[in-house]
Amino acid sequence: MEAAKVEGLSDGVFSVAMTLLIYQVEIPEFAEGKTNAELLQDLGKLWPYYISLFTSFFTILIKK
């Protein structure tokens, strides 16, 4: 029974950690008159951030 409590607690901790990772995601500002191509270019500039986000997310997922 004790192992189930520890497992439930660790699941909760991992869930909170993954949620906090998602809250840090920022979408570039889509100003009036900006084209979809410009938005895509702005998102492309953030690729290192998204790679680190996915790496962290999957590392937490694997540890679980």
CHARMM internal coordinates of N, CA and C (Angstrom, degrees):
IC EDIT
DIST 1 N 1 CA 1.4490
DIST 1 CA 1 C 1.5285
ANGL 1 N 1 CA 1 C 110.38
DIST 1 C 2 N 1.3381
ANGL 1 CA 1 C 2 N 117.38
DIHE 1 N 1 CA 1 C 2 N -38.63
DIST 2 N 2 CA 1.4636
ANGL 1 C 2 N 2 CA 121.11
DIHE 1 CA 1 C 2 N 2 CA -179.26
DIST 2 CA 2 C 1.5259
ANGL 2 N 2 CA 2 C 111.47
DIHE 1 C 2 N 2 CA 2 C -63.55
DIST 2 C 3 N 1.3257
ANGL 2 CA 2 C 3 N 117.48
DIHE 2 N 2 CA 2 C 3 N -38.07
DIST 3 N 3 CA 1.4650
ANGL 2 C 3 N 3 CA 120.99
DIHE 2 CA 2 C 3 N 3 CA 179.93
DIST 3 CA 3 C 1.5237
ANGL 3 N 3 CA 3 C 110.50
DIHE 2 C 3 N 3 CA 3 C -62.95
DIST 3 C 4 N 1.3206
ANGL 3 CA 3 C 4 N 117.74
DIHE 3 N 3 CA 3 C 4 N -35.88
DIST 4 N 4 CA 1.4644
ANGL 3 C 4 N 4 CA 121.44
DIHE 3 CA 3 C 4 N 4 CA 179.72
DIST 4 CA 4 C 1.5259
ANGL 4 N 4 CA 4 C 110.59
DIHE 3 C 4 N 4 CA 4 C -65.75
DIST 4 C 5 N 1.3312
ANGL 4 CA 4 C 5 N 117.20
DIHE 4 N 4 CA 4 C 5 N -36.53
DIST 5 N 5 CA 1.4659
ANGL 4 C 5 N 5 CA 121.04
DIHE 4 CA 4 C 5 N 5 CA 178.65
DIST 5 CA 5 C 1.5351
ANGL 5 N 5 CA 5 C 110.61
DIHE 4 C 5 N 5 CA 5 C -67.21
DIST 5 C 6 N 1.3148
ANGL 5 CA 5 C 6 N 116.79
DIHE 5 N 5 CA 5 C 6 N -43.29
DIST 6 N 6 CA 1.4599
ANGL 5 C 6 N 6 CA 120.99
DIHE 5 CA 5 C 6 N 6 CA 179.27
DIST 6 CA 6 C 1.5244
ANGL 6 N 6 CA 6 C 110.02
DIHE 5 C 6 N 6 CA 6 C -65.52
DIST 6 C 7 N 1.3128
ANGL 6 CA 6 C 7 N 116.37
DIHE 6 N 6 CA 6 C 7 N -40.68
DIST 7 N 7 CA 1.4656
ANGL 6 C 7 N 7 CA 120.23
DIHE 6 CA 6 C 7 N 7 CA 178.62
DIST 7 CA 7 C 1.5315
ANGL 7 N 7 CA 7 C 110.82
DIHE 6 C 7 N 7 CA 7 C -64.59
DIST 7 C 8 N 1.3142
ANGL 7 CA 7 C 8 N 117.05
DIHE 7 N 7 CA 7 C 8 N -41.07
DIST 8 N 8 CA 1.4638
ANGL 7 C 8 N 8 CA 120.51
DIHE 7 CA 7 C 8 N 8 CA 177.70
DIST 8 CA 8 C 1.5200
ANGL 8 N 8 CA 8 C 111.90
DIHE 7 C 8 N 8 CA 8 C -64.31
DIST 8 C 9 N 1.3234
ANGL 8 CA 8 C 9 N 116.56
DIHE 8 N 8 CA 8 C 9 N -39.85
DIST 9 N 9 CA 1.4601
ANGL 8 C 9 N 9 CA 120.77
DIHE 8 CA 8 C 9 N 9 CA 178.30
DIST 9 CA 9 C 1.5221
ANGL 9 N 9 CA 9 C 110.90
DIHE 8 C 9 N 9 CA 9 C -65.77
DIST 9 C 10 N 1.3249
ANGL 9 CA 9 C 10 N 116.98
DIHE 9 N 9 CA 9 C 10 N -43.56
DIST 10 N 10 CA 1.4643
ANGL 9 C 10 N 10 CA 119.20
DIHE 9 CA 9 C 10 N 10 CA 179.97
DIST 10 CA 10 C 1.5272
ANGL 10 N 10 CA 10 C 111.08
DIHE 9 C 10 N 10 CA 10 C -66.55
DIST 10 C 11 N 1.3262
ANGL 10 CA 10 C 11 N 118.06
DIHE 10 N 10 CA 10 C 11 N -36.33
DIST 11 N 11 CA 1.4674
ANGL 10 C 11 N 11 CA 120.57
DIHE 10 CA 10 C 11 N 11 CA 175.12
DIST 11 CA 11 C 1.5218
ANGL 11 N 11 CA 11 C 110.74
DIHE 10 C 11 N 11 CA 11 C -60.49
DIST 11 C 12 N 1.3206
ANGL 11 CA 11 C 12 N 116.79
DIHE 11 N 11 CA 11 C 12 N -41.60
DIST 12 N 12 CA 1.4634
ANGL 11 C 12 N 12 CA 121.05
DIHE 11 CA 11 C 12 N 12 CA 178.25
DIST 12 CA 12 C 1.5193
ANGL 12 N 12 CA 12 C 112.07
DIHE 11 C 12 N 12 CA 12 C -64.36
DIST 12 C 13 N 1.3151
ANGL 12 CA 12 C 13 N 117.03
DIHE 12 N 12 CA 12 C 13 N -41.53
DIST 13 N 13 CA 1.4632
ANGL 12 C 13 N 13 CA 121.29
DIHE 12 CA 12 C 13 N 13 CA 179.57
DIST 13 CA 13 C 1.5295
ANGL 13 N 13 CA 13 C 110.39
DIHE 12 C 13 N 13 CA 13 C -64.20
DIST 13 C 14 N 1.3315
ANGL 13 CA 13 C 14 N 117.10
DIHE 13 N 13 CA 13 C 14 N -43.97
DIST 14 N 14 CA 1.4622
ANGL 13 C 14 N 14 CA 120.25
DIHE 13 CA 13 C 14 N 14 CA 178.24
DIST 14 CA 14 C 1.5276
ANGL 14 N 14 CA 14 C 111.24
DIHE 13 C 14 N 14 CA 14 C -64.54
DIST 14 C 15 N 1.3173
ANGL 14 CA 14 C 15 N 117.03
DIHE 14 N 14 CA 14 C 15 N -38.12
DIST 15 N 15 CA 1.4701
ANGL 14 C 15 N 15 CA 120.22
DIHE 14 CA 14 C 15 N 15 CA 178.82
DIST 15 CA 15 C 1.5201
ANGL 15 N 15 CA 15 C 111.16
DIHE 14 C 15 N 15 CA 15 C -63.91
DIST 15 C 16 N 1.3122
ANGL 15 CA 15 C 16 N 117.06
DIHE 15 N 15 CA 15 C 16 N -42.48
DIST 16 N 16 CA 1.4702
ANGL 15 C 16 N 16 CA 120.62
DIHE 15 CA 15 C 16 N 16 CA 178.34
DIST 16 CA 16 C 1.5261
ANGL 16 N 16 CA 16 C 109.99
DIHE 15 C 16 N 16 CA 16 C -64.95
DIST 16 C 17 N 1.3155
ANGL 16 CA 16 C 17 N 117.70
DIHE 16 N 16 CA 16 C 17 N -41.33
DIST 17 N 17 CA 1.4688
ANGL 16 C 17 N 17 CA 120.73
DIHE 16 CA 16 C 17 N 17 CA 179.80
DIST 17 CA 17 C 1.5252
ANGL 17 N 17 CA 17 C 110.84
DIHE 16 C 17 N 17 CA 17 C -62.24
DIST 17 C 18 N 1.3237
ANGL 17 CA 17 C 18 N 117.84
DIHE 17 N 17 CA 17 C 18 N -42.29
DIST 18 N 18 CA 1.4672
ANGL 17 C 18 N 18 CA 120.00
DIHE 17 CA 17 C 18 N 18 CA 179.61
DIST 18 CA 18 C 1.5221
ANGL 18 N 18 CA 18 C 111.15
DIHE 17 C 18 N 18 CA 18 C -68.55
DIST 18 C 19 N 1.3240
ANGL 18 CA 18 C 19 N 117.09
DIHE 18 N 18 CA 18 C 19 N -36.17
DIST 19 N 19 CA 1.4628
ANGL 18 C 19 N 19 CA 120.58
DIHE 18 CA 18 C 19 N 19 CA 177.70
DIST 19 CA 19 C 1.5199
ANGL 19 N 19 CA 19 C 110.75
DIHE 18 C 19 N 19 CA 19 C -64.84
DIST 19 C 20 N 1.3116
ANGL 19 CA 19 C 20 N 117.51
DIHE 19 N 19 CA 19 C 20 N -41.74
DIST 20 N 20 CA 1.4626
ANGL 19 C 20 N 20 CA 120.38
DIHE 19 CA 19 C 20 N 20 CA 178.87
DIST 20 CA 20 C 1.5264
ANGL 20 N 20 CA 20 C 111.73
DIHE 19 C 20 N 20 CA 20 C -64.74
DIST 20 C 21 N 1.3211
ANGL 20 CA 20 C 21 N 117.38
DIHE 20 N 20 CA 20 C 21 N -32.47
DIST 21 N 21 CA 1.4649
ANGL 20 C 21 N 21 CA 119.89
DIHE 20 CA 20 C 21 N 21 CA 176.14
DIST 21 CA 21 C 1.5296
ANGL 21 N 21 CA 21 C 110.80
DIHE 20 C 21 N 21 CA 21 C -63.37
DIST 21 C 22 N 1.3131
ANGL 21 CA 21 C 22 N 117.22
DIHE 21 N 21 CA 21 C 22 N -40.89
DIST 22 N 22 CA 1.4639
ANGL 21 C 22 N 22 CA 121.35
DIHE 21 CA 21 C 22 N 22 CA -177.72
DIST 22 CA 22 C 1.5239
ANGL 22 N 22 CA 22 C 110.86
DIHE 21 C 22 N 22 CA 22 C -70.17
DIST 22 C 23 N 1.3183
ANGL 22 CA 22 C 23 N 118.14
DIHE 22 N 22 CA 22 C 23 N -34.55
DIST 23 N 23 CA 1.4692
ANGL 22 C 23 N 23 CA 120.83
DIHE 22 CA 22 C 23 N 23 CA -179.79
DIST 23 CA 23 C 1.5305
ANGL 23 N 23 CA 23 C 112.09
DIHE 22 C 23 N 23 CA 23 C -63.81
DIST 23 C 24 N 1.2993
ANGL 23 CA 23 C 24 N 117.87
DIHE 23 N 23 CA 23 C 24 N -21.73
DIST 24 N 24 CA 1.4599
ANGL 23 C 24 N 24 CA 120.75
DIHE 23 CA 23 C 24 N 24 CA -178.39
DIST 24 CA 24 C 1.5188
ANGL 24 N 24 CA 24 C 112.82
DIHE 23 C 24 N 24 CA 24 C -83.33
DIST 24 C 25 N 1.3290
ANGL 24 CA 24 C 25 N 117.96
DIHE 24 N 24 CA 24 C 25 N -7.27
DIST 25 N 25 CA 1.4633
ANGL 24 C 25 N 25 CA 121.25
DIHE 24 CA 24 C 25 N 25 CA -179.21
DIST 25 CA 25 C 1.5261
ANGL 25 N 25 CA 25 C 108.93
DIHE 24 C 25 N 25 CA 25 C -70.35
DIST 25 C 26 N 1.3103
ANGL 25 CA 25 C 26 N 115.48
DIHE 25 N 25 CA 25 C 26 N 127.15
DIST 26 N 26 CA 1.4610
ANGL 25 C 26 N 26 CA 120.75
DIHE 25 CA 25 C 26 N 26 CA 178.38
DIST 26 CA 26 C 1.5146
ANGL 26 N 26 CA 26 C 109.21
DIHE 25 C 26 N 26 CA 26 C -117.65
DIST 26 C 27 N 1.3237
ANGL 26 CA 26 C 27 N 115.12
DIHE 26 N 26 CA 26 C 27 N 135.64
DIST 27 N 27 CA 1.4569
ANGL 26 C 27 N 27 CA 121.12
DIHE 26 CA 26 C 27 N 27 CA 177.45
DIST 27 CA 27 C 1.5173
ANGL 27 N 27 CA 27 C 107.15
DIHE 26 C 27 N 27 CA 27 C -97.49
DIST 27 C 28 N 1.3243
ANGL 27 CA 27 C 28 N 117.88
DIHE 27 N 27 CA 27 C 28 N 133.02
DIST 28 N 28 CA 1.4643
ANGL 27 C 28 N 28 CA 119.80
DIHE 27 CA 27 C 28 N 28 CA 179.04
DIST 28 CA 28 C 1.5358
ANGL 28 N 28 CA 28 C 110.66
DIHE 27 C 28 N 28 CA 28 C -58.58
DIST 28 C 29 N 1.3116
ANGL 28 CA 28 C 29 N 115.15
DIHE 28 N 28 CA 28 C 29 N 150.01
DIST 29 N 29 CA 1.4627
ANGL 28 C 29 N 29 CA 120.27
DIHE 28 CA 28 C 29 N 29 CA -178.99
DIST 29 CA 29 C 1.5257
ANGL 29 N 29 CA 29 C 109.61
DIHE 28 C 29 N 29 CA 29 C -66.66
DIST 29 C 30 N 1.3189
ANGL 29 CA 29 C 30 N 115.11
DIHE 29 N 29 CA 29 C 30 N 132.62
DIST 30 N 30 CA 1.4598
ANGL 29 C 30 N 30 CA 121.07
DIHE 29 CA 29 C 30 N 30 CA 178.93
DIST 30 CA 30 C 1.5206
ANGL 30 N 30 CA 30 C 107.70
DIHE 29 C 30 N 30 CA 30 C -105.25
DIST 30 C 31 N 1.3192
ANGL 30 CA 30 C 31 N 115.26
DIHE 30 N 30 CA 30 C 31 N 86.90
DIST 31 N 31 CA 1.4627
ANGL 30 C 31 N 31 CA 121.39
DIHE 30 CA 30 C 31 N 31 CA -176.15
DIST 31 CA 31 C 1.5224
ANGL 31 N 31 CA 31 C 110.62
DIHE 30 C 31 N 31 CA 31 C -74.30
DIST 31 C 32 N 1.3150
ANGL 31 CA 31 C 32 N 114.52
DIHE 31 N 31 CA 31 C 32 N 158.70
DIST 32 N 32 CA 1.4637
ANGL 31 C 32 N 32 CA 121.64
DIHE 31 CA 31 C 32 N 32 CA 177.13
DIST 32 CA 32 C 1.5258
ANGL 32 N 32 CA 32 C 109.50
DIHE 31 C 32 N 32 CA 32 C -58.17
DIST 32 C 33 N 1.3016
ANGL 32 CA 32 C 33 N 116.62
DIHE 32 N 32 CA 32 C 33 N 132.95
DIST 33 N 33 CA 1.4497
ANGL 32 C 33 N 33 CA 121.19
DIHE 32 CA 32 C 33 N 33 CA 178.12
DIST 33 CA 33 C 1.5179
ANGL 33 N 33 CA 33 C 114.40
DIHE 32 C 33 N 33 CA 33 C 87.72
DIST 33 C 34 N 1.3119
ANGL 33 CA 33 C 34 N 117.22
DIHE 33 N 33 CA 33 C 34 N -3.20
DIST 34 N 34 CA 1.4563
ANGL 33 C 34 N 34 CA 120.65
DIHE 33 CA 33 C 34 N 34 CA 178.72
DIST 34 CA 34 C 1.5265
ANGL 34 N 34 CA 34 C 108.94
DIHE 33 C 34 N 34 CA 34 C -82.29
DIST 34 C 35 N 1.2894
ANGL 34 CA 34 C 35 N 116.36
DIHE 34 N 34 CA 34 C 35 N 136.57
DIST 35 N 35 CA 1.4615
ANGL 34 C 35 N 35 CA 120.15
DIHE 34 CA 34 C 35 N 35 CA -178.22
DIST 35 CA 35 C 1.5322
ANGL 35 N 35 CA 35 C 110.88
DIHE 34 C 35 N 35 CA 35 C -85.62
DIST 35 C 36 N 1.3202
ANGL 35 CA 35 C 36 N 115.12
DIHE 35 N 35 CA 35 C 36 N 164.26
DIST 36 N 36 CA 1.4611
ANGL 35 C 36 N 36 CA 119.93
DIHE 35 CA 35 C 36 N 36 CA 176.93
DIST 36 CA 36 C 1.5219
ANGL 36 N 36 CA 36 C 111.15
DIHE 35 C 36 N 36 CA 36 C -62.70
DIST 36 C 37 N 1.3111
ANGL 36 CA 36 C 37 N 116.70
DIHE 36 N 36 CA 36 C 37 N -34.15
DIST 37 N 37 CA 1.4678
ANGL 36 C 37 N 37 CA 120.44
DIHE 36 CA 36 C 37 N 37 CA 178.86
DIST 37 CA 37 C 1.5253
ANGL 37 N 37 CA 37 C 110.77
DIHE 36 C 37 N 37 CA 37 C -63.91
DIST 37 C 38 N 1.3295
ANGL 37 CA 37 C 38 N 116.43
DIHE 37 N 37 CA 37 C 38 N -39.32
DIST 38 N 38 CA 1.4702
ANGL 37 C 38 N 38 CA 119.92
DIHE 37 CA 37 C 38 N 38 CA 178.60
DIST 38 CA 38 C 1.5224
ANGL 38 N 38 CA 38 C 111.00
DIHE 37 C 38 N 38 CA 38 C -67.70
DIST 38 C 39 N 1.3315
ANGL 38 CA 38 C 39 N 117.01
DIHE 38 N 38 CA 38 C 39 N -38.64
DIST 39 N 39 CA 1.4627
ANGL 38 C 39 N 39 CA 120.02
DIHE 38 CA 38 C 39 N 39 CA 176.60
DIST 39 CA 39 C 1.5214
ANGL 39 N 39 CA 39 C 110.39
DIHE 38 C 39 N 39 CA 39 C -63.92
DIST 39 C 40 N 1.3157
ANGL 39 CA 39 C 40 N 116.78
DIHE 39 N 39 CA 39 C 40 N -43.27
DIST 40 N 40 CA 1.4585
ANGL 39 C 40 N 40 CA 120.84
DIHE 39 CA 39 C 40 N 40 CA 178.19
DIST 40 CA 40 C 1.5263
ANGL 40 N 40 CA 40 C 110.92
DIHE 39 C 40 N 40 CA 40 C -62.31
DIST 40 C 41 N 1.3179
ANGL 40 CA 40 C 41 N 116.84
DIHE 40 N 40 CA 40 C 41 N -38.12
DIST 41 N 41 CA 1.4656
ANGL 40 C 41 N 41 CA 121.21
DIHE 40 CA 40 C 41 N 41 CA 177.58
DIST 41 CA 41 C 1.5327
ANGL 41 N 41 CA 41 C 110.23
DIHE 40 C 41 N 41 CA 41 C -65.32
DIST 41 C 42 N 1.3385
ANGL 41 CA 41 C 42 N 117.20
DIHE 41 N 41 CA 41 C 42 N -41.36
DIST 42 N 42 CA 1.4676
ANGL 41 C 42 N 42 CA 120.59
DIHE 41 CA 41 C 42 N 42 CA 177.66
DIST 42 CA 42 C 1.5297
ANGL 42 N 42 CA 42 C 110.99
DIHE 41 C 42 N 42 CA 42 C -64.00
DIST 42 C 43 N 1.3301
ANGL 42 CA 42 C 43 N 117.03
DIHE 42 N 42 CA 42 C 43 N -39.81
DIST 43 N 43 CA 1.4614
ANGL 42 C 43 N 43 CA 120.42
DIHE 42 CA 42 C 43 N 43 CA 177.35
DIST 43 CA 43 C 1.5294
ANGL 43 N 43 CA 43 C 110.69
DIHE 42 C 43 N 43 CA 43 C -66.00
DIST 43 C 44 N 1.3234
ANGL 43 CA 43 C 44 N 116.29
DIHE 43 N 43 CA 43 C 44 N -36.45
DIST 44 N 44 CA 1.4634
ANGL 43 C 44 N 44 CA 120.77
DIHE 43 CA 43 C 44 N 44 CA 178.49
DIST 44 CA 44 C 1.5166
ANGL 44 N 44 CA 44 C 112.66
DIHE 43 C 44 N 44 CA 44 C -63.26
DIST 44 C 45 N 1.3171
ANGL 44 CA 44 C 45 N 116.96
DIHE 44 N 44 CA 44 C 45 N -30.29
DIST 45 N 45 CA 1.4671
ANGL 44 C 45 N 45 CA 120.73
DIHE 44 CA 44 C 45 N 45 CA 178.47
DIST 45 CA 45 C 1.5232
ANGL 45 N 45 CA 45 C 111.74
DIHE 44 C 45 N 45 CA 45 C -68.99
DIST 45 C 46 N 1.3265
ANGL 45 CA 45 C 46 N 117.13
DIHE 45 N 45 CA 45 C 46 N -20.02
DIST 46 N 46 CA 1.4606
ANGL 45 C 46 N 46 CA 121.47
DIHE 45 CA 45 C 46 N 46 CA -177.96
DIST 46 CA 46 C 1.5324
ANGL 46 N 46 CA 46 C 112.82
DIHE 45 C 46 N 46 CA 46 C -95.02
DIST 46 C 47 N 1.3270
ANGL 46 CA 46 C 47 N 117.84
DIHE 46 N 46 CA 46 C 47 N 11.89
DIST 47 N 47 CA 1.4562
ANGL 46 C 47 N 47 CA 120.01
DIHE 46 CA 46 C 47 N 47 CA -174.98
DIST 47 CA 47 C 1.5293
ANGL 47 N 47 CA 47 C 113.98
DIHE 46 C 47 N 47 CA 47 C -57.08
DIST 47 C 48 N 1.3443
ANGL 47 CA 47 C 48 N 121.13
DIHE 47 N 47 CA 47 C 48 N -35.98
DIST 48 N 48 CA 1.4731
ANGL 47 C 48 N 48 CA 118.31
DIHE 47 CA 47 C 48 N 48 CA 178.38
DIST 48 CA 48 C 1.5341
ANGL 48 N 48 CA 48 C 112.02
DIHE 47 C 48 N 48 CA 48 C -63.49
DIST 48 C 49 N 1.3143
ANGL 48 CA 48 C 49 N 116.29
DIHE 48 N 48 CA 48 C 49 N -35.84
DIST 49 N 49 CA 1.4682
ANGL 48 C 49 N 49 CA 120.16
DIHE 48 CA 48 C 49 N 49 CA 178.54
DIST 49 CA 49 C 1.5279
ANGL 49 N 49 CA 49 C 110.36
DIHE 48 C 49 N 49 CA 49 C -64.82
DIST 49 C 50 N 1.3391
ANGL 49 CA 49 C 50 N 116.77
DIHE 49 N 49 CA 49 C 50 N -44.07
DIST 50 N 50 CA 1.4559
ANGL 49 C 50 N 50 CA 119.93
DIHE 49 CA 49 C 50 N 50 CA -178.81
DIST 50 CA 50 C 1.5275
ANGL 50 N 50 CA 50 C 111.47
DIHE 49 C 50 N 50 CA 50 C -67.96
DIST 50 C 51 N 1.3084
ANGL 50 CA 50 C 51 N 117.89
DIHE 50 N 50 CA 50 C 51 N -35.65
DIST 51 N 51 CA 1.4737
ANGL 50 C 51 N 51 CA 120.76
DIHE 50 CA 50 C 51 N 51 CA 176.48
DIST 51 CA 51 C 1.5265
ANGL 51 N 51 CA 51 C 109.91
DIHE 50 C 51 N 51 CA 51 C -63.44
DIST 51 C 52 N 1.3250
ANGL 51 CA 51 C 52 N 117.07
DIHE 51 N 51 CA 51 C 52 N -44.15
DIST 52 N 52 CA 1.4679
ANGL 51 C 52 N 52 CA 119.36
DIHE 51 CA 51 C 52 N 52 CA 179.55
DIST 52 CA 52 C 1.5277
ANGL 52 N 52 CA 52 C 111.15
DIHE 51 C 52 N 52 CA 52 C -67.12
DIST 52 C 53 N 1.3216
ANGL 52 CA 52 C 53 N 117.45
DIHE 52 N 52 CA 52 C 53 N -34.70
DIST 53 N 53 CA 1.4602
ANGL 52 C 53 N 53 CA 121.19
DIHE 52 CA 52 C 53 N 53 CA 177.38
DIST 53 CA 53 C 1.5254
ANGL 53 N 53 CA 53 C 110.41
DIHE 52 C 53 N 53 CA 53 C -63.52
DIST 53 C 54 N 1.3257
ANGL 53 CA 53 C 54 N 116.94
DIHE 53 N 53 CA 53 C 54 N -49.24
DIST 54 N 54 CA 1.4606
ANGL 53 C 54 N 54 CA 120.12
DIHE 53 CA 53 C 54 N 54 CA -179.89
DIST 54 CA 54 C 1.5231
ANGL 54 N 54 CA 54 C 111.58
DIHE 53 C 54 N 54 CA 54 C -65.59
DIST 54 C 55 N 1.3222
ANGL 54 CA 54 C 55 N 117.80
DIHE 54 N 54 CA 54 C 55 N -37.44
DIST 55 N 55 CA 1.4604
ANGL 54 C 55 N 55 CA 120.85
DIHE 54 CA 54 C 55 N 55 CA 177.41
DIST 55 CA 55 C 1.5276
ANGL 55 N 55 CA 55 C 110.76
DIHE 54 C 55 N 55 CA 55 C -62.82
DIST 55 C 56 N 1.3171
ANGL 55 CA 55 C 56 N 116.53
DIHE 55 N 55 CA 55 C 56 N -45.39
DIST 56 N 56 CA 1.4676
ANGL 55 C 56 N 56 CA 120.51
DIHE 55 CA 55 C 56 N 56 CA 178.58
DIST 56 CA 56 C 1.5208
ANGL 56 N 56 CA 56 C 111.02
DIHE 55 C 56 N 56 CA 56 C -63.68
DIST 56 C 57 N 1.3342
ANGL 56 CA 56 C 57 N 116.11
DIHE 56 N 56 CA 56 C 57 N -44.14
DIST 57 N 57 CA 1.4545
ANGL 56 C 57 N 57 CA 120.51
DIHE 56 CA 56 C 57 N 57 CA -179.08
DIST 57 CA 57 C 1.5199
ANGL 57 N 57 CA 57 C 111.38
DIHE 56 C 57 N 57 CA 57 C -60.38
DIST 57 C 58 N 1.3310
ANGL 57 CA 57 C 58 N 117.19
DIHE 57 N 57 CA 57 C 58 N -47.23
DIST 58 N 58 CA 1.4516
ANGL 57 C 58 N 58 CA 119.83
DIHE 57 CA 57 C 58 N 58 CA -178.76
DIST 58 CA 58 C 1.5227
ANGL 58 N 58 CA 58 C 113.20
DIHE 57 C 58 N 58 CA 58 C -72.38
DIST 58 C 59 N 1.3298
ANGL 58 CA 58 C 59 N 117.20
DIHE 58 N 58 CA 58 C 59 N -27.89
DIST 59 N 59 CA 1.4646
ANGL 58 C 59 N 59 CA 120.11
DIHE 58 CA 58 C 59 N 59 CA 174.71
DIST 59 CA 59 C 1.5198
ANGL 59 N 59 CA 59 C 110.01
DIHE 58 C 59 N 59 CA 59 C -65.47
DIST 59 C 60 N 1.3241
ANGL 59 CA 59 C 60 N 116.19
DIHE 59 N 59 CA 59 C 60 N -44.01
DIST 60 N 60 CA 1.4686
ANGL 59 C 60 N 60 CA 119.97
DIHE 59 CA 59 C 60 N 60 CA 177.01
DIST 60 CA 60 C 1.5207
ANGL 60 N 60 CA 60 C 109.98
DIHE 59 C 60 N 60 CA 60 C -64.16
DIST 60 C 61 N 1.3252
ANGL 60 CA 60 C 61 N 116.73
DIHE 60 N 60 CA 60 C 61 N -40.90
DIST 61 N 61 CA 1.4547
ANGL 60 C 61 N 61 CA 121.00
DIHE 60 CA 60 C 61 N 61 CA -178.88
DIST 61 CA 61 C 1.5260
ANGL 61 N 61 CA 61 C 111.47
DIHE 60 C 61 N 61 CA 61 C -63.83
DIST 61 C 62 N 1.3425
ANGL 61 CA 61 C 62 N 116.74
DIHE 61 N 61 CA 61 C 62 N -39.35
DIST 62 N 62 CA 1.4614
ANGL 61 C 62 N 62 CA 120.62
DIHE 61 CA 61 C 62 N 62 CA 179.79
DIST 62 CA 62 C 1.5273
ANGL 62 N 62 CA 62 C 110.50
DIHE 61 C 62 N 62 CA 62 C -68.74
DIST 62 C 63 N 1.3263
ANGL 62 CA 62 C 63 N 116.66
DIHE 62 N 62 CA 62 C 63 N -39.70
DIST 63 N 63 CA 1.4712
ANGL 62 C 63 N 63 CA 120.74
DIHE 62 CA 62 C 63 N 63 CA -179.52
DIST 63 CA 63 C 1.5225
ANGL 63 N 63 CA 63 C 111.29
DIHE 62 C 63 N 63 CA 63 C -63.06
DIST 63 C 64 N 1.3074
ANGL 63 CA 63 C 64 N 115.97
DIHE 63 N 63 CA 63 C 64 N -28.89
DIST 64 N 64 CA 1.4504
ANGL 63 C 64 N 64 CA 120.88
DIHE 63 CA 63 C 64 N 64 CA -177.62
DIST 64 CA 64 C 1.5054
ANGL 64 N 64 CA 64 C 108.39
DIHE 63 C 64 N 64 CA 64 C -70.53
END
COOR INIT
IC SEED 1 N 1 CA 1 C
IC BUILD
